[in-house]
Amino acid sequence: MLFRGIHRLLLVLQWIIGAAGFFLPALILGESIDVGLQPFSAMFMAFILGVLSLCVHEGGHYLGARYAGMTVLSVRVLAVELQPLQHGWKLRWSRHAKGQPLGGYVMAVHASQQPMRQAMLVFTLAGPVLNLFVAGVCLALSSLFIGEFAALLLALGVCNLSTGLANLIPTVSPGRVSDGAGFLAWLSKPDEQGPALANARLLALTVAGTQAEDLPEVDLEQLSAEPLPASLTALGFRLYARQNLADWGAAVALGNELQALLAAPPAALRQSMVLLSIVRAELTFSRAMLECDARELNDFLFHAPIDWYAPSFRPRCLALRAALAGDTERSAHFVQQAADLAANSQDRSQRLREQRLAGYIQALLTASADSPARPDPAPTAAVPAASN
């Protein structure tokens, strides 16, 4: 009871600091910069400075992750989402989804061969620390100037100070754990081999290049025992493992397990919609491989979330459609496109995975050319995996 009371006080304090980070800059700008339409113009400028402070905060997390040797998978600021690639970046405008932090986030994975705790401590603290550093610089420089520029620096300093301090207050609310709470959790030396971090360990191995069939079974079992989205993630790993081995019948059979997971509460399903659509799409691909029938691989299967999170899926399906139609040239074109997209992903397991699937598609194409009858999908399991 005492802990709950303290936590409520911390939430109130966090809200007060956050509100001050908007209203104080608006007051400073309103008193010093007159562009008309007051107080709305001052509030708009304060909002812009708040967005800049948020960019500084997420930029701090990004720099901290890179310094700690982590792989950054995604960066989001408001509705702008960026995805680092092996070569370059890609960007999209996407609306806020259920369960995501409203302001922004950086998703990063620790190096699988290194301890998780040290990297996470640096990663978690880097965001607010950069805010406080920028705040100090802006507040110091504001004393060296006069007029509107000084007011702008002062307001930006206050925004960054508010953002940094508010995020350092240790609070936990639905869908959000503050940096302060996360830092204290990692400072307490959690069991890095315990079930609570099974998902982080599996993701780190996958990003490092480990194929799904080589992932530790004990971690997969721990993940499967958890509610959505963790159990759905485990199902996705198992599906990938069967696809990698061309065990299309076993892959399709996982659809029964998916149906059981769909009995979860609606709120959990809403938070897992993207992952659910990817798993369903891969099940459809597996069924097409098993039955040598691409009729289910229609254009309704392809949509923006899959193109964003699994960009090689669409060209791979188009390659299979072309292969089953006997179009060698188009199939080769789409296979190469899928391979290029996978090779540019920060998830290093995707390159070998797409090479294997390309080999299975090529086997269907070869069998179609050798025989007028439909090829039996069983021989695809004998196709050797391409080397990394």
N, C-alpha and C positions, 0 to 999 in steps of 0.2 A: 504493500500500500504506500509506504514511504517512497519507494523507488518510483512508483507511478506519479506521485505528486511532484517529485523532483523533475521527472521527465516532462511533465506538463509545463513546469516553470521554464525549463530549457526551451521547449517549443515556443512559448510566449516570447522569451528573450530573443530567440532566433527570428521570430516574426517582426519584433520591434526593430531589430538591427536591419533586417531586410527592408522594412518600410522606410526607415531613416535613410537608407541608401538610395531611395527614390525621391522622397520629399525634400530632403536637404539640398541635393543638387538642383532640383527644380526651383527651390527658393533662391539659391545662389545665382542661377542663370536668369531667373526672372528679375532679380534686382540689378543685374549687371549688363544684360544683353536685351535690348528692346527691339524685337522684330515684329511687333504687333501681335494681335490675337492673344494677348495674355489673359489667363495663365496657361492657356492650352499650348502655346508655342514652347513655353518653358518646360511643361510636362513632357512634350514630345521630345525636346532635346535631352531631357533627363532619361527618357526611355532609350534613346539612341546610345547614350553613354552607358546605360545599364547593359545593353546588348554588347557593347565593346568590352565591358568588364567580364561578361560571360565568355566572350571569345578569349580573353586573357586567361580566364580560369581553365577552360577546356584546353587551351594551348599549353598551360602549365602541366596538366595531366599528360598531354601528348609528349611533351619534352621529357617529363619524368619517366614515362614508359620507355622512351627511346634510350635514355641514359641508363636505365636499369636492365637494358637488353631484352625488353619485351617486344612482342609483335603487336602492333596496333591494327585492329580489324575494322574499326568503325569510329567515326567522330560525328557528333550531332550537336548543333547549336540551333535552338528553336526548331524551325521547320527545314533547316538546311542539313542534309546528311552527306558526309564525305566518306569515301572508302579508299584507303591507301591500297595501291597495287604494287607488284614487283617493279613495274615501270610506270610511274605517273599516279594519278588519282582519278576517281570518277565522282561526280556530284549529282545530287538530285534534290528536288523540293518535295517533301513528303509531310503530310499532316501528322499531328501527334497521335500516337497509338496508345491504346489502353495498356496500363502497366509501365509505360515509359516515363522517366523523369521529364517534367514539363520544360525545364530550362535546357538541359543538354547532358551529354555524357561522352565518355571515351571508353570504348571496349578494347581491352588489351589482354594478351595472353603471355604468361611468363615462359621463359625458356625451359623446356622439359628437363634438361640436365642440371638445372640450377635450383637452389632453394626458392620456394615461392614467397616466403615471408619478407625477406629483405627487399625483393623487387616490389612487392605490394606496398610496403611502408613508404618507399620513395614515390611510387606512382600515386598513392592516395594523398600524400602531403604536398606534392608539387603544385597542384592546382591552387589552393589557398595561399601557399607561399609566394607564388608569382603574383597573385593579386596584391598581397601586402607589399611586395617589392615595388610594383608599379605604383601603388598608392604612395609609398614613401618618396619615390622620385617625383611624382606629380605634385605632392604637397610641398616638397623642397623647392621645385622650380617655380611654383606659383608665387613664392615670396620674392622671386627675382624679377618678376614682371608686374605690370600694372594694367588696368583696364580689362577689356573683354577676354583677352588671351589668358590672363591670370585667373579670371573667374572660371574659364573653361578648364584649365588645369586643376584648379581647386575642386571643381565639381567631379571631374574624372577621378581624382584622388579619393574623394569621399565614396564614390561608387565602388571603386576597387577595394577600399578599406571595408566597406559594408559586406561586399561579396565574400572576401576572405574570412572575416570574423564570423559571419553567419554560417559558413560551411564548416568552420572549425568547432562549432558547438555540437556536442555528441547527441544526436537525435535519430530516432528511427520512426518512420511513418510508412503507411502502405505505399509500396512501389519506390521507396526512397530511403537510403541510408546515408546520412551526412558523412562528409569526409572525416570529421572528428570521430564519429562513432566507428567508422571503418578503420581508422588509424589505431584506435584503442583496441579494437578486436584483434588486429594483427600484432599489436604490441604485446598482447597477452599470450603469445606463442601457441596458436592453435595447432592441433594435430594435423600436419600436412598430409598424412597418409590415412586420415580418418574418412568415414563415409560422407561427411559434410562437404568435402572438397573433391569428391569423385569426378564431378562434371568438369571442374577446372583442370584436373590431371588429364582426363581424356581429351579435352580440347587442346591442351598444350601438346600432347603427343601427336594429335592429328595435324595441327598446324606445322609441327616439326617434320611431318612427312610419313608418319606411321599409318599403315593401311588399316582399315576397319577390322579385318580378320585377325590382325596382330595386336589389337588393343587388349589390355588386361581384363579377363573375364570377371574377376572379383569386382572391379569398378563398374562394369556394365551391369552386374547383378544389383549392386548398391543403387545405381541410378534407376534401374527398372522398378525398384521397390518404392521409389518416391512418387509423389503426385505430379501431375502436369505442371510445367512442361518437361521436367527431368525425365519422366518415363517415356515420353514421346521422343526425346533426344536419344535415349538408349535404343528405342525401336529403330530410329533412323540409322544409327551405327550398325545395328544387326542387318538391316536391309542393305546397306552399302557392302557389308562383308559378303553377303550372298551374291550380290551383283558382281563383285570383284572376282568371285570364283565361278561365275556363270551358272550358279545353281538357281535357275529361274523359277522352278517349281517351289522351292523353299522360300524364295523372295516373295512370290505371289501369296503364299500361305500366310505370310505375316499380316496380310490384310485382315485376317480374323482377330489378331491381337489389336490391330488398330481399332476395329469396331468396339472391342471391349473398353479401350481407352476413351472412346467417344461418350461413354456413360458418365464422364466427369462433370462437375458442376459447370453451368454456362460461363461463369466468370473465368474459370481456368481455361476453358476452350477459347474464349475471346483473346486471352493473352498468348495463345499458342497458334493463332490462325495462320501465320506465315509458315511456321515449321510444319503445321498440318498440311498445308497446300503443297509443300515440297515433298513430303512423304507420300501423299496421294499421287502426285505426278510421277514419282519414281516407281511406285507400284504399277501404274499404268504402263510405263516404259517396260517394266519387267514382264508384264503380261503380254505385251506386244512381242517381246523377244521369245517368250515361251511358245506362243501360238503362231509366230511368224505372220502376224496380222497387225498392220499399222492403222486400222480404221479408227481406233480410239485415240490415236495421236493427232487429234484435230486441233485447229487453231484456238479453240476455247480452252485448251489445256495451258496455253501460254499467256501469262499476264505479268504485269510490272514487278510485283514482289519476287517472283521466281527469277525473272531476268536480272534483278538486282542482286539477290543473294545466291543464286545458282545459275550464273550466266551461260554456262556450257550446256545446260539442259536442253534449251530450245534447238541449237544447231545439232546436238546429238540425236534428238528425235527426228529432225528433218533428214539427217543422214540415214537413219534407219528406214524412214519412209521411202527415200530414194533407192536404198539398197533393195528393199522388198519389191520395188517397182522395176528393178533391173537397171537403174540409171547410175552407172559407175561414176561418171564425171561429177554429177551433183552430190552423190554420196561422199566422194573424196573431198569435195569442196567444203561440205559442212563438217566432216570429220576433222579437217584441218582447222576450221574455225573454232570448233569445240576445244581442240587441243591447245590452240593459242590462248584462248580465254582462261583455260585451266592453268596453263603455265604462268600466266600473269597474276594469278591469285596469291594472296598472302598465305593461304592454306596450301602448304606444299604437298599434301597428300593428293590433291586434285589432279596433279599432272600425271602421275602413274595410273591413277584410277581411270582417267579418260583415255589413256593409252590402251589399257586393258579392254575397256568397253569398245573402243574403236576396232580392236582386233576381233572381237566377237561379231561386230557388225560386218566387218570385212569377210568373216567366215560365212555369214549368211549370203553375202553378195556372191562369193565364190561358189557356194553350193547351188545358188539359183542359176548361175551360168553353166554349171556342169550338168544340171538335171532339170527337165521340164517340170518335175513334180516339186512340191514344197519341200524344202530341206527340213530334216528332223533337227530340232534345236539342241539335242543332246550332245552332238560332236563339238559344240562351241566350248564345252568345258575343257576340251583338250587343247584349246588354243593357248600357246605359251604367252605369259605376260611380257609386255615390252620392258626393257631395262630402263631404269631411271636415268 
